[in-house]
Amino acid sequence: MKVWQGLSCGLALALLAIWPAGDALGAKVSGRASTVVEWFDTLNGDTVVPAFQYLQLNARDIADAGYDFSLYGRLGTDLAGERSSAAKSRLYFAYVDKKGFLLDSLDMRLGRQFISTTAGASLMDGLRLDYGFLDNYRVSLFGGGDVTYYQGYNAKDVVVGGEVAGAFLDKSLNLGVSYVAKVEDGLLAQELFGFNGDLTLFESLYLYNETQYDWLSDRVSYFLVGAKYYQYAQWNARVEYLYSLPVFSSLSIFSVFAVDEYEELLAELNYNIARGWRAFGRYTREMYQEFSDANVFEAGIQKLRTDRFSGYLSGVYRSDSDGQDLRGFKARAAYLFTKQFQAGAGVEVDVLDRQINYFDIDSTSDETTSKRFWADATVYVTPAVNVQAKVERIESDLWDYYHRGRIRLNVLF
């Protein structure tokens, strides 16, 4: 009962504090509050029951001065009493934005924020400045503390970097170069350079590339090149090549171990059958150093919800010479029975599925699975209040199986 009282009081106090402050400062306040309860079994057989109070808040044009504030975080606890990292409190971001800071073309962002460049990414407590000039060019500089939610070999202390980007050939060509350095205990741990570019030709062909270079290891660590053809409204095609090599801290013991390259070649075709209906086919060749290459074929049909029904159905075939062949399928169907109630169910059988929590890197719920079954429902109490529920059974050759459930109350304001 104390947990629920704490969560409820926290939500109530946050909402009560927000609106008067917003009115007093002349800001436009909006956001979402979500109360979430989950349950699942860990790998050692314990049952974890995390409970969270999420808050997403946006305050626009504070004091009519052009300052915006954004926040997203959660308070968490485990109702089962387990000391699980999956139930920890998090502050994902909280920053102030100002367009036209000191100069008309200078934008400022201060606080906890997500930095993403081709050279690298970080959740950072610090300052970012973006300066645009001559209409087509932009320079970004950022620096601050590198936030980490876990203790491990690749925890960093400081991150600094920047990006220069420009548009050319009547903005059909976009080019950018970036730089990110991470410092641990006062020593340089990572130094990465990035290049990105994209080109639109004949209003029907889109070419793109991203390249990351690890300066300390003197090697390319990430390379992506692709093309998308979309001349006709009824169909489009895409091809991609991906190369990836893990980047560790130079101060980590893991940096001296050999790491495997991964390569992937993808070809995809999408066809619009009718309004809301899409058919697709996809081929992926997975290329490994220590294992045999795999060929993965997937084809199916998807229905976007234009009225009451939505869903998809696809077949997946994976073949490799090591005998890890899979013949499976993915399916989901959802139906809006009334304006207040939607329900659905889904299944994935004999397909590899990687579930990743980007912020909860140490979560025990991250694993590769081969079978997944679920049912979900949403009740729209009012346009601003809804309740979501989902129950899953997840199976894996590695971890046997476990069940997961989630119920979420969302309040929009």
Secondary structure as GFF3:
##gff-version 3
##sequence-region A 1 413
A	DSSP	alpha_helix	2	25	.	.	.	ID=ss1
A	DSSP	beta_strand	28	41	.	.	.	ID=ss2
A	DSSP	beta_strand	47	48	.	.	.	ID=ss3
A	DSSP	beta_strand	50	62	.	.	.	ID=ss4
A	DSSP	beta_strand	67	78	.	.	.	ID=ss5
A	DSSP	three_ten_helix	85	87	.	.	.	ID=ss6
A	DSSP	beta_strand	90	98	.	.	.	ID=ss7
A	DSSP	beta_strand	106	116	.	.	.	ID=ss8
A	DSSP	beta_strand	121	133	.	.	.	ID=ss9
A	DSSP	beta_strand	137	146	.	.	.	ID=ss10
A	DSSP	beta_strand	158	168	.	.	.	ID=ss11
A	DSSP	beta_strand	173	184	.	.	.	ID=ss12
A	DSSP	beta_strand	187	201	.	.	.	ID=ss13
A	DSSP	beta_strand	205	214	.	.	.	ID=ss14
A	DSSP	beta_strand	219	232	.	.	.	ID=ss15
A	DSSP	beta_strand	235	244	.	.	.	ID=ss16
A	DSSP	three_ten_helix	253	256	.	.	.	ID=ss17
A	DSSP	beta_strand	262	274	.	.	.	ID=ss18
A	DSSP	beta_strand	277	288	.	.	.	ID=ss19
A	DSSP	beta_strand	294	303	.	.	.	ID=ss20
A	DSSP	beta_strand	309	320	.	.	.	ID=ss21
A	DSSP	beta_strand	326	338	.	.	.	ID=ss22
A	DSSP	beta_strand	341	354	.	.	.	ID=ss23
A	DSSP	beta_strand	368	382	.	.	.	ID=ss24
A	DSSP	beta_strand	385	396	.	.	.	ID=ss25
A	DSSP	beta_strand	400	412	.	.	.	ID=ss26
###
